[in-house]
Amino acid sequence: MSTVEKQLDELKAQITEEVPDDISISDVTYEGPELVIYTRDPKKFAQNGDLIRTLAGKLRKRITVRPDPDVLSRPTDAEAEIRGVIPEEAGVTDLDFHADTGEVVIEAQKPGMVIGRHGSTLREITQRVGWTPEVVRTPPIESSTVSNVRNFLKQEREERRDILERVGRQIHRKEMSDDEWVRITTLGCCREVGRASFILSTPETRILIDCGDKPGAEGEVPYLQVPEALGAGANTIDAVVLTHAHLDHSALIPLLFKYGYDGPIYCTEPTRDLMGLLTLDYLDVAAKEGRTPPYESEMVREAIKHTIPLEYGDVTDIAPDVKLTFHNAGHILGSAVSHFHIGDGLYNVAFSGDIHYDDTRLFNGAVNEFPRVETLVLESTYGGRNDYQTDQEDSERRLVEVINETYEKGGKVVIPAFAVGRSQEIMLVLEEAMRSGKIPEMPVHLDGMIWEATAIHTTYPEYLRDDLRDRIFHEDENPFLAPQFNHIDRGEEERQEVADGDQCIILSTSGMVTGGPIMSWLEHIGPDPKSRMVFVGYQAQGTLGRRIQNGWDEIPMNGRGGRSNTLTLKLDVETVDGFSGHADRQGLENFVRTMNPRPEKVLCVHGDESSVQDLSSALYHEFNMRTFAPKNLETFRFR
């Protein structure tokens, strides 16, 4: 008998002893980080509200209770009972019964009303019908991504259970080494922005944190081939942790499965969905530009199938000697500061991912309070000594001025924007400015993936700033459903109509003018001297956006039929700083200054050479801590 089987037998005996005599325990198994208890008496389990909490505390494990399939009521009977228990205002849109696990997935517009106070309605459902309810939100704006991911996971439910059971056995296996050490190897994003990737290793475990590409630098990928990474074989990696979905962190996650990785990916639920959206688009763009994509779309589906979503604040075993906790990073939807507790109090490491320290219109600022942290791996995108951004209120005031000036001239405002994060931030500014009369009401046209990314934001309001979340919960106050927002869905025909029409605002991808629908808007609006292009995001070196920002007005364009021609830009070009999803120099220093506890060591990464060195030097002098500006392929031993 394996050590895991023996462990499960012991747990079953312990649970049987703890529960009342009239509750039977038929099986105990691991699914990923969770311990799953099967019982023939789910109704009695539900009647004893504190029983699961007590067991979780005593066993120090996350617990799910499921009914044995043969004690379940028929789905048709159960559905009528469930609908009778849930208040009508909850807006239940679908019930999906899974007899193999005894779960019923309830999709509702207001999940909180299905859950009830402290889970009271969920317990009542189980008491009545025996099925274990799982609640998901009905997106207020229909999202094909969310719908596709949910349907795919439903189809793959059986295989996914096999994956989770295998992962669970790996997590809860017996430790095999008596050695104690912790190492971090840098595989990318050191003294550069992009291709974020690290290996965190102990004698027991190897964890890959992020695996992104480098924007505008085809072929520059993380150093996955080295022995510390995949050089020893993809299945020597025990787990992958994804901090957020931007492509410089997520683009090459599916590639791991092409190389034979078959383990879990830990991220938040919105990060999983956005990763699906952005990586599929990444393949699409590569194909359109005549490049060979690094992997097939099938690998994206594999990545989604192997994802184990975690919520902020949940302490989760991901290896025999590692616990992971995600905290809000304030950068984009679902972005997470990843905290690793290693061994039995041996060492603690936090990876910031990308962070925004202050509150924005979309998100609460990054969390920087932890039980313990000895080493912090800190992004330094704006770590340079002069990288101070304009105050957000001043930025918004300037954007409003620019829009009003352009409107009075009879022109249109074109804003190139990233689909995820920046676009939603600008949408909130525009919605409030029109509602309060600071700018005239006019159509705001959303082109590219912006509408789909916005739909995903509204599916997960619990990840947004507190006051925004409350507004989304009330459909009539949801700012993203304001009537002035129009999704461009008829392509070139609709763009031409907009170009021929009255004053308006156009938000379009790509944010750095490197392709996508923004190129069409340049053709339509570029020759109009009354109109304006407004940059609200970082324009990387070598991109067309940076060239236009620097004064280029003769733009090479690929015409129809493959002919090249030159477009003369006559519109005004304006840059409004202050809308970045990254903390500026002051924000990064404040993140460390107020961090509780303050780390002993900081590795400054994800910034160009001068930025990481400036920030590393400043943190050393200001806080008297050991700081580093590592190069790629360095290894740090911490114990």
PLY file of the C-alpha trace (Angstrom):
ply
format ascii 1.0
element vertex 639
property float x
property float y
property float z
element edge 638
property int vertex1
property int vertex2
end_header
0.00 0.00 0.00
1.39 3.44 -0.98
2.00 6.08 1.68
-0.84 8.18 0.23
-3.29 5.24 0.42
-2.22 4.64 4.00
-2.62 8.34 4.78
-6.16 8.36 3.27
-7.12 5.26 5.32
-5.90 6.98 8.48
-7.82 10.15 7.58
-10.98 8.13 6.90
-10.67 6.49 10.32
-10.09 9.86 12.00
-13.06 11.49 10.20
-15.33 8.53 11.05
-14.37 8.99 14.70
-15.06 12.76 14.61
-18.48 12.72 12.90
-21.71 11.70 14.68
-22.56 7.96 14.58
-25.50 8.47 12.22
-23.25 9.89 9.45
-21.48 7.30 7.30
-18.18 7.96 5.51
-17.95 5.82 2.36
-14.73 7.19 0.82
-12.01 9.79 1.31
-9.80 10.96 -1.55
-7.62 13.87 -2.65
-8.57 16.16 -5.53
-5.80 18.70 -6.03
-5.25 20.55 -2.75
-8.64 19.45 -1.37
-9.65 16.46 0.71
-12.96 15.10 -0.64
-15.24 13.18 1.73
-17.99 10.99 0.21
-20.98 10.20 2.41
-24.33 8.42 2.16
-25.74 11.05 4.55
-25.15 14.43 2.90
-28.36 15.88 4.40
-27.19 15.16 7.94
-23.77 16.60 7.16
-25.48 19.80 5.99
-27.68 19.98 9.12
-24.55 20.16 11.26
-23.30 23.53 9.94
-20.01 23.62 11.87
-18.97 20.02 11.19
-16.96 20.72 8.01
-15.27 23.75 9.61
-14.34 21.68 12.68
-12.93 18.85 10.54
-10.93 21.31 8.38
-9.44 22.86 11.53
-8.49 19.52 13.10
-7.10 17.96 9.90
-5.60 21.26 8.65
-6.92 20.59 5.15
-9.41 22.16 2.74
-12.47 19.89 2.73
-15.29 19.25 0.26
-18.18 16.91 1.13
-19.92 15.04 -1.67
-22.84 12.62 -1.64
-22.52 9.06 -2.87
-24.15 9.03 -6.34
-26.62 6.28 -5.36
-28.28 8.37 -2.60
-29.10 11.34 -4.82
-32.63 12.44 -5.63
-33.59 12.60 -9.32
-32.41 15.84 -11.00
-35.96 16.80 -12.08
-37.25 16.48 -8.48
-34.15 18.18 -7.08
-34.45 21.13 -9.48
-37.98 21.95 -8.29
-36.83 21.79 -4.63
-33.76 23.93 -5.28
-35.73 26.62 -7.10
-38.15 26.61 -4.18
-35.32 27.30 -1.69
-33.49 30.04 -3.63
-35.10 33.52 -3.56
-36.45 34.54 -6.97
-34.38 37.77 -6.88
-31.20 35.66 -7.12
-31.95 35.31 -10.85
-31.07 31.64 -11.36
-30.32 31.14 -15.08
-29.20 27.50 -15.16
-28.85 24.32 -13.08
-26.45 21.64 -14.22
-26.43 18.27 -12.41
-23.31 16.05 -12.29
-24.23 12.63 -10.93
-20.61 11.39 -10.92
-19.65 13.90 -8.20
-23.07 14.65 -6.75
-22.64 18.34 -7.55
-25.21 20.73 -8.97
-23.76 23.86 -10.59
-26.15 26.79 -10.06
-25.64 29.77 -12.34
-27.22 32.93 -10.97
-27.13 36.68 -11.52
-26.70 37.23 -7.75
-24.64 34.33 -6.34
-24.64 35.87 -2.85
-28.38 35.23 -2.58
-27.86 31.58 -3.56
-25.13 31.18 -0.94
-27.09 32.87 1.86
-25.74 34.27 5.11
-22.65 32.22 6.09
-23.69 29.59 3.51
-27.13 28.98 5.05
-28.99 28.62 1.71
-26.37 26.21 0.36
-26.76 24.04 3.46
-30.53 24.11 3.11
-30.25 22.93 -0.53
-28.12 19.94 0.54
-30.47 19.20 3.46
-33.42 19.11 1.06
-31.97 17.25 -1.95
-28.59 15.76 -0.96
-26.79 17.33 -3.96
-23.75 19.55 -3.25
-24.35 23.01 -4.72
-21.59 24.96 -6.49
-22.44 28.55 -7.45
-21.18 30.58 -10.42
-22.16 34.06 -11.59
-24.18 34.66 -14.74
-22.15 37.31 -16.59
-24.11 40.62 -16.78
-22.53 41.05 -20.22
-22.46 37.82 -22.21
-18.89 36.57 -22.56
-18.06 33.93 -25.15
-14.77 33.27 -23.32
-16.41 32.55 -19.95
-19.10 30.47 -21.64
-16.54 28.47 -23.68
-14.30 27.84 -20.65
-17.24 26.67 -18.50
-18.60 24.40 -21.24
-15.16 22.96 -21.96
-14.55 22.18 -18.28
-18.00 20.56 -18.11
-17.14 18.30 -21.07
-13.76 17.41 -19.59
-15.09 16.85 -16.08
-14.12 13.19 -15.89
-10.58 13.67 -17.16
-10.22 16.72 -14.94
-11.10 14.61 -11.90
-8.36 12.15 -12.85
-5.90 15.06 -13.14
-6.97 16.44 -9.75
-6.66 13.04 -8.05
-3.17 12.61 -9.47
-2.19 16.12 -8.39
-3.68 15.50 -4.94
-1.54 12.40 -4.43
1.55 14.33 -5.51
0.81 17.19 -3.09
0.16 14.94 -0.10
2.93 12.39 -0.67
5.51 11.81 2.02
8.54 14.11 1.94
11.57 12.26 0.59
14.49 14.45 1.64
15.91 15.57 4.97
17.82 18.45 3.38
16.58 22.00 3.81
17.31 24.71 1.23
15.44 27.19 -0.96
16.65 28.47 -4.34
15.32 30.85 -6.99
16.63 30.67 -10.58
15.89 33.55 -12.95
14.80 32.38 -16.42
13.69 35.75 -17.83
12.61 39.38 -17.18
15.86 40.31 -15.44
17.24 43.68 -16.58
14.50 43.61 -19.24
10.71 43.89 -19.46
8.97 40.72 -20.66
9.45 36.94 -20.69
8.80 36.72 -16.94
9.81 33.30 -15.60
11.38 31.88 -12.43
12.01 28.50 -10.84
11.50 28.21 -7.08
13.10 24.96 -5.89
13.54 22.98 -2.68
14.93 19.43 -2.19
11.32 18.20 -2.66
9.75 20.53 -5.17
10.27 22.62 -8.32
7.75 25.36 -9.08
7.69 27.48 -12.25
6.38 31.00 -11.68
5.11 32.63 -14.92
6.22 31.84 -18.48
5.77 34.83 -20.79
7.07 36.23 -24.06
8.91 39.47 -24.77
6.76 42.06 -26.60
8.22 43.10 -29.95
11.10 40.58 -29.71
10.11 37.42 -31.56
12.11 34.39 -30.46
13.23 35.85 -27.13
11.66 33.37 -24.73
12.53 32.33 -21.16
15.57 30.06 -20.74
13.42 26.94 -20.41
16.06 24.64 -21.88
18.48 24.91 -18.92
18.73 21.98 -16.45
17.07 24.03 -13.68
13.95 24.40 -15.88
12.72 21.94 -18.53
16.19 20.70 -19.47
15.73 17.87 -16.99
12.27 17.09 -18.47
8.97 18.97 -18.24
7.61 16.55 -15.64
10.37 17.43 -13.19
8.28 20.56 -12.60
5.74 19.92 -9.82
3.54 22.99 -10.29
3.14 26.18 -12.31
1.97 29.43 -10.70
0.67 32.22 -12.96
0.59 35.70 -11.38
-1.63 37.27 -14.08
-2.74 36.89 -17.70
-0.71 39.52 -19.58
1.24 37.83 -22.37
4.66 38.80 -21.02
3.76 36.50 -18.10
1.38 33.92 -19.66
2.02 33.56 -23.43
4.16 30.41 -23.21
2.28 28.56 -20.45
0.56 26.33 -23.09
4.00 25.54 -24.58
4.83 23.61 -21.39
2.19 21.01 -22.33
3.73 20.64 -25.79
6.97 19.74 -24.00
5.18 17.11 -21.90
4.21 18.94 -18.72
1.11 17.34 -17.19
0.81 19.06 -13.81
-1.30 21.82 -12.29
-1.43 25.56 -13.03
-2.44 27.70 -10.06
-3.97 31.11 -10.74
-7.16 33.02 -9.97
-10.34 32.20 -11.91
-10.35 35.45 -13.95
-6.65 34.90 -14.79
-7.56 31.46 -16.18
-10.26 32.94 -18.45
-8.12 35.89 -19.57
-5.19 33.54 -20.26
-7.49 31.59 -22.61
-8.62 34.78 -24.37
-5.15 36.30 -24.74
-3.19 33.17 -25.70
-5.72 32.20 -28.41
-5.49 35.75 -29.76
-1.68 35.45 -29.58
-1.86 32.40 -31.89
-4.29 34.20 -34.19
-2.02 37.26 -34.52
1.03 35.05 -35.20
-0.85 33.23 -37.99
-2.08 36.52 -39.55
1.46 37.91 -39.53
2.79 34.79 -41.26
4.76 33.56 -38.22
4.72 29.95 -37.05
2.84 29.85 -33.73
4.87 28.21 -30.93
2.02 25.80 -30.08
-1.45 24.73 -31.24
-4.75 25.92 -29.77
-5.16 22.40 -28.33
-2.37 23.28 -25.86
-4.39 26.28 -24.62
-7.24 23.89 -23.84
-4.78 21.59 -22.01
-3.61 24.54 -19.91
-7.19 25.45 -18.98
-7.99 21.82 -18.15
-5.00 21.65 -15.76
-5.80 24.95 -14.01
-6.70 24.89 -10.32
-8.22 28.30 -9.51
-7.55 29.81 -6.07
-9.17 32.80 -4.41
-7.32 35.64 -2.73
-6.38 34.77 0.86
-6.83 30.98 0.60
-3.76 29.20 2.04
-3.30 26.14 -0.20
-0.94 23.15 -0.14
0.60 22.86 -3.62
3.47 20.47 -2.69
4.45 18.39 0.35
6.60 21.30 1.58
5.00 24.40 -0.01
1.87 26.42 0.77
0.71 29.13 -1.67
-1.47 32.17 -0.93
-2.61 34.72 -3.53
-3.24 38.37 -2.63
-4.63 41.20 -4.76
-1.86 42.87 -6.82
-4.01 45.79 -8.08
-2.58 45.45 -11.62
-5.23 43.79 -13.81
-8.26 41.58 -13.20
-7.23 38.58 -11.08
-3.57 39.63 -10.78
-1.92 38.19 -7.68
1.04 38.73 -5.38
2.08 35.10 -4.81
3.26 34.18 -1.29
5.08 30.86 -0.77
5.45 29.38 2.73
8.16 26.73 2.47
8.69 23.83 4.86
7.55 23.88 8.45
8.32 27.57 8.89
11.64 27.23 7.03
11.37 30.19 4.61
8.87 32.59 2.97
9.13 34.17 -0.49
6.71 36.61 -2.17
6.65 37.27 -5.93
4.97 40.60 -6.63
4.14 39.83 -10.27
3.07 43.23 -11.64
1.61 45.54 -8.98
-0.18 48.85 -8.55
0.25 50.14 -5.01
-2.52 52.77 -4.88
-6.24 52.26 -5.45
-7.43 52.88 -9.02
-10.94 53.19 -10.40
-10.87 49.44 -11.14
-8.97 47.87 -8.24
-8.01 48.18 -4.62
-4.24 48.73 -4.27
-1.81 45.81 -3.90
-1.79 43.85 -0.63
1.56 43.87 1.19
0.77 42.35 4.59
1.89 38.76 5.15
2.49 36.51 8.16
6.18 36.28 7.15
8.38 37.21 4.17
12.14 36.86 4.09
12.62 37.54 0.34
10.57 39.67 -2.05
10.91 39.37 -5.85
9.75 42.82 -6.95
8.79 44.17 -10.38
10.65 47.36 -11.34
9.00 48.45 -14.62
8.93 52.07 -13.41
11.80 51.73 -10.93
14.01 54.39 -12.57
14.87 57.46 -10.50
12.70 59.73 -12.69
9.81 57.29 -13.20
7.14 59.32 -11.44
3.70 59.24 -13.02
1.19 62.03 -13.15
-1.36 61.94 -10.33
-4.48 60.10 -11.51
-6.83 63.04 -10.88
-4.58 65.31 -12.95
-4.45 62.68 -15.71
-8.24 62.40 -15.79
-8.60 66.20 -15.82
-6.23 66.42 -18.80
-8.06 63.65 -20.69
-11.36 65.50 -20.17
-9.77 68.75 -21.49
-8.44 66.99 -24.60
-11.84 65.41 -25.33
-13.66 68.74 -24.90
-11.18 70.61 -27.14
-11.52 67.96 -29.87
-15.32 67.89 -29.57
-15.53 71.68 -30.00
-13.43 71.44 -33.18
-15.85 68.79 -34.50
-13.25 66.00 -34.40
-13.03 62.47 -33.05
-10.77 61.12 -30.29
-8.93 57.85 -31.02
-7.39 56.10 -28.00
-5.17 53.03 -28.61
-5.57 50.85 -25.50
-4.78 47.40 -24.15
-7.90 45.23 -24.09
-7.40 44.15 -20.47
-7.20 46.74 -17.70
-6.42 50.06 -19.37
-9.56 50.05 -21.54
-11.87 49.38 -18.58
-10.14 52.12 -16.55
-10.71 54.64 -19.38
-14.32 53.45 -19.80
-14.98 54.26 -16.12
-13.45 57.74 -16.50
-15.56 58.46 -19.61
-18.78 57.10 -18.07
-18.43 59.30 -14.99
-17.36 62.38 -17.00
-20.47 62.09 -19.20
-22.76 61.32 -16.25
-21.51 64.39 -14.37
-21.57 66.66 -17.45
-17.79 67.22 -17.62
-17.84 66.14 -21.27
-20.79 66.04 -23.71
-22.58 62.74 -24.15
-21.33 61.03 -27.30
-20.83 57.46 -28.52
-17.79 55.57 -27.21
-16.94 52.85 -29.75
-15.03 49.79 -28.46
-13.05 47.86 -31.06
-10.98 44.67 -30.89
-11.13 42.46 -27.80
-12.15 45.31 -25.48
-15.83 44.36 -25.19
-15.03 40.70 -24.51
-12.42 41.64 -21.87
-15.00 43.98 -20.27
-17.55 41.15 -20.17
-15.01 39.02 -18.25
-14.52 41.90 -15.77
-18.26 42.01 -15.05
-18.29 38.22 -14.49
-15.90 38.61 -11.54
-16.93 41.82 -9.72
-15.56 40.42 -6.42
-12.06 41.05 -7.84
-12.81 44.73 -8.49
-12.67 47.77 -6.20
-15.30 47.66 -3.45
-17.52 50.55 -4.66
-17.33 49.40 -8.32
-18.30 45.87 -7.28
-21.40 47.22 -5.54
-22.42 49.15 -8.67
-22.03 46.06 -10.88
-24.23 44.05 -8.49
-27.05 46.54 -9.26
-27.71 46.12 -12.97
-29.16 49.62 -13.42
-25.92 51.12 -12.00
-23.40 48.94 -13.87
-21.12 51.56 -15.49
-19.99 49.15 -18.22
-23.60 48.89 -19.43
-23.91 52.68 -19.96
-25.79 53.36 -23.24
-22.93 55.35 -24.84
-20.71 52.24 -25.08
-20.98 50.59 -28.49
-19.23 47.36 -29.43
-17.94 47.49 -33.02
-19.03 44.07 -34.30
-19.63 44.68 -38.02
-15.99 45.30 -38.87
-14.97 47.64 -41.68
-18.50 48.59 -42.67
-19.27 49.90 -39.17
-15.87 51.65 -38.89
-16.65 53.55 -42.09
-20.06 54.61 -40.69
-18.37 55.87 -37.49
-15.70 57.73 -39.51
-18.42 59.42 -41.59
-20.51 60.30 -38.51
-20.42 62.95 -35.78
-18.00 63.47 -32.87
-17.22 60.36 -30.86
-14.52 58.54 -28.91
-12.91 55.36 -30.23
-11.11 52.92 -27.91
-9.26 50.32 -29.96
-6.60 47.65 -29.70
-3.70 47.29 -30.08
-2.43 49.55 -27.32
1.02 50.05 -28.92
-0.32 50.37 -32.51
1.40 47.14 -33.53
-1.54 45.78 -35.55
-5.24 45.02 -35.09
-8.19 47.38 -35.68
-6.25 50.51 -34.63
-4.54 50.36 -38.06
-7.93 50.74 -39.73
-8.77 53.71 -37.50
-5.47 55.36 -38.50
-6.60 55.12 -42.13
-10.08 56.46 -41.36
-9.28 59.21 -38.86
-5.54 59.86 -39.44
-6.02 62.37 -42.30
-8.51 64.52 -40.25
-6.75 67.59 -38.70
-9.75 68.18 -36.40
-9.28 64.78 -34.70
-6.81 63.57 -32.07
-4.97 60.41 -31.14
-4.43 60.12 -27.38
-1.88 57.70 -25.91
-2.78 56.59 -22.37
-0.34 53.68 -22.03
3.34 52.86 -22.30
4.68 52.72 -25.87
7.63 50.32 -26.05
10.78 51.10 -27.98
10.50 50.01 -31.62
6.67 50.04 -31.78
4.69 52.18 -34.23
2.97 53.77 -31.23
6.34 55.05 -29.93
7.22 56.43 -33.39
3.91 58.30 -33.72
4.35 59.56 -30.16
7.82 60.85 -31.17
6.43 62.81 -34.10
6.33 60.44 -37.08
3.56 61.50 -39.44
4.40 59.41 -42.52
3.15 55.92 -41.61
3.87 52.84 -43.76
0.65 50.87 -44.29
-0.05 47.55 -45.99
-2.85 48.28 -48.41
-5.35 45.83 -49.83
-3.92 43.29 -52.24
-0.57 43.37 -50.41
0.40 46.81 -51.81
2.40 49.05 -49.49
1.58 52.73 -49.25
2.28 55.64 -46.94
-0.37 57.33 -44.81
0.13 60.98 -43.86
-1.19 61.66 -40.37
-2.82 65.07 -39.93
-4.57 64.46 -36.61
-3.04 65.86 -33.41
-1.17 63.44 -31.14
-1.36 63.76 -27.36
0.05 61.67 -24.48
-1.78 61.57 -21.14
0.30 59.78 -18.49
-0.98 58.36 -15.22
-3.22 55.48 -16.35
-0.59 52.74 -16.04
-1.44 49.46 -14.30
2.08 49.49 -12.78
3.23 51.25 -9.64
5.61 54.13 -10.38
8.90 54.66 -8.52
7.11 56.20 -5.53
4.55 53.37 -5.45
7.26 50.68 -5.52
9.12 52.36 -2.65
5.88 52.74 -0.69
5.02 49.07 -1.27
8.31 48.09 0.41
8.16 50.85 3.05
4.73 49.79 4.33
5.26 46.06 3.82
4.53 44.09 6.96
6.82 42.42 7.78
9.56 44.10 5.74
11.66 41.52 3.84
15.36 40.92 4.49
16.19 40.65 0.77
14.69 42.12 -2.41
15.36 40.94 -5.99
14.50 43.78 -8.40
13.31 42.30 -11.73
11.05 43.12 -14.72
12.57 46.47 -15.63
15.26 47.68 -17.99
18.84 47.74 -16.71
18.85 51.28 -15.32
15.40 50.85 -13.68
16.30 47.70 -11.73
19.67 49.10 -10.66
18.19 52.46 -9.60
15.46 50.78 -7.56
17.83 48.20 -6.04
20.22 50.95 -4.96
17.43 53.15 -3.55
15.90 50.33 -1.47
19.33 49.41 -0.11
20.12 52.98 0.98
16.64 53.80 2.27
15.82 50.60 4.17
19.25 49.09 4.81
18.22 45.75 3.29
20.08 43.41 0.96
19.01 44.14 -2.60
19.91 42.60 -5.96
19.40 43.42 -9.65
19.93 39.88 -11.01
20.71 38.90 -14.56
18.91 36.06 -16.31
20.18 32.57 -15.38
21.36 33.50 -11.89
20.52 31.23 -8.96
20.07 32.51 -5.40
20.24 30.18 -2.43
18.37 31.44 0.63
18.88 28.66 3.18
0 1
1 2
2 3
3 4
4 5
5 6
6 7
7 8
8 9
9 10
10 11
11 12
12 13
13 14
14 15
15 16
16 17
17 18
18 19
19 20
20 21
21 22
22 23
23 24
24 25
25 26
26 27
27 28
28 29
29 30
30 31
31 32
32 33
33 34
34 35
35 36
36 37
37 38
38 39
39 40
40 41
41 42
42 43
43 44
44 45
45 46
46 47
47 48
48 49
49 50
50 51
51 52
52 53
53 54
54 55
55 56
56 57
57 58
58 59
59 60
60 61
61 62
62 63
63 64
64 65
65 66
66 67
67 68
68 69
69 70
70 71
71 72
72 73
73 74
74 75
75 76
76 77
77 78
78 79
79 80
80 81
81 82
82 83
83 84
84 85
85 86
86 87
87 88
88 89
89 90
90 91
91 92
92 93
93 94
94 95
95 96
96 97
97 98
98 99
99 100
100 101
101 102
102 103
103 104
104 105
105 106
106 107
107 108
108 109
109 110
110 111
111 112
112 113
113 114
114 115
115 116
116 117
117 118
118 119
119 120
120 121
121 122
122 123
123 124
124 125
125 126
126 127
127 128
128 129
129 130
130 131
131 132
132 133
133 134
134 135
135 136
136 137
137 138
138 139
139 140
140 141
141 142
142 143
143 144
144 145
145 146
146 147
147 148
148 149
149 150
150 151
151 152
152 153
153 154
154 155
155 156
156 157
157 158
158 159
159 160
160 161
161 162
162 163
163 164
164 165
165 166
166 167
167 168
168 169
169 170
170 171
171 172
172 173
173 174
174 175
175 176
176 177
177 178
178 179
179 180
180 181
181 182
182 183
183 184
184 185
185 186
186 187
187 188
188 189
189 190
190 191
191 192
192 193
193 194
194 195
195 196
196 197
197 198
198 199
199 200
200 201
201 202
202 203
203 204
204 205
205 206
206 207
207 208
208 209
209 210
210 211
211 212
212 213
213 214
214 215
215 216
216 217
217 218
218 219
219 220
220 221
221 222
222 223
223 224
224 225
225 226
226 227
227 228
228 229
229 230
230 231
231 232
232 233
233 234
234 235
235 236
236 237
237 238
238 239
239 240
240 241
241 242
242 243
243 244
244 245
245 246
246 247
247 248
248 249
249 250
250 251
251 252
252 253
253 254
254 255
255 256
256 257
257 258
258 259
259 260
260 261
261 262
262 263
263 264
264 265
265 266
266 267
267 268
268 269
269 270
270 271
271 272
272 273
273 274
274 275
275 276
276 277
277 278
278 279
279 280
280 281
281 282
282 283
283 284
284 285
285 286
286 287
287 288
288 289
289 290
290 291
291 292
292 293
293 294
294 295
295 296
296 297
297 298
298 299
299 300
300 301
301 302
302 303
303 304
304 305
305 306
306 307
307 308
308 309
309 310
310 311
311 312
312 313
313 314
314 315
315 316
316 317
317 318
318 319
319 320
320 321
321 322
322 323
323 324
324 325
325 326
326 327
327 328
328 329
329 330
330 331
331 332
332 333
333 334
334 335
335 336
336 337
337 338
338 339
339 340
340 341
341 342
342 343
343 344
344 345
345 346
346 347
347 348
348 349
349 350
350 351
351 352
352 353
353 354
354 355
355 356
356 357
357 358
358 359
359 360
360 361
361 362
362 363
363 364
364 365
365 366
366 367
367 368
368 369
369 370
370 371
371 372
372 373
373 374
374 375
375 376
376 377
377 378
378 379
379 380
380 381
381 382
382 383
383 384
384 385
385 386
386 387
387 388
388 389
389 390
390 391
391 392
392 393
393 394
394 395
395 396
396 397
397 398
398 399
399 400
400 401
401 402
402 403
403 404
404 405
405 406
406 407
407 408
408 409
409 410
410 411
411 412
412 413
413 414
414 415
415 416
416 417
417 418
418 419
419 420
420 421
421 422
422 423
423 424
424 425
425 426
426 427
427 428
428 429
429 430
430 431
431 432
432 433
433 434
434 435
435 436
436 437
437 438
438 439
439 440
440 441
441 442
442 443
443 444
444 445
445 446
446 447
447 448
448 449
449 450
450 451
451 452
452 453
453 454
454 455
455 456
456 457
457 458
458 459
459 460
460 461
461 462
462 463
463 464
464 465
465 466
466 467
467 468
468 469
469 470
470 471
471 472
472 473
473 474
474 475
475 476
476 477
477 478
478 479
479 480
480 481
481 482
482 483
483 484
484 485
485 486
486 487
487 488
488 489
489 490
490 491
491 492
492 493
493 494
494 495
495 496
496 497
497 498
498 499
499 500
500 501
501 502
502 503
503 504
504 505
505 506
506 507
507 508
508 509
509 510
510 511
511 512
512 513
513 514
514 515
515 516
516 517
517 518
518 519
519 520
520 521
521 522
522 523
523 524
524 525
525 526
526 527
527 528
528 529
529 530
530 531
531 532
532 533
533 534
534 535
535 536
536 537
537 538
538 539
539 540
540 541
541 542
542 543
543 544
544 545
545 546
546 547
547 548
548 549
549 550
550 551
551 552
552 553
553 554
554 555
555 556
556 557
557 558
558 559
559 560
560 561
561 562
562 563
563 564
564 565
565 566
566 567
567 568
568 569
569 570
570 571
571 572
572 573
573 574
574 575
575 576
576 577
577 578
578 579
579 580
580 581
581 582
582 583
583 584
584 585
585 586
586 587
587 588
588 589
589 590
590 591
591 592
592 593
593 594
594 595
595 596
596 597
597 598
598 599
599 600
600 601
601 602
602 603
603 604
604 605
605 606
606 607
607 608
608 609
609 610
610 611
611 612
612 613
613 614
614 615
615 616
616 617
617 618
618 619
619 620
620 621
621 622
622 623
623 624
624 625
625 626
626 627
627 628
628 629
629 630
630 631
631 632
632 633
633 634
634 635
635 636
636 637
637 638
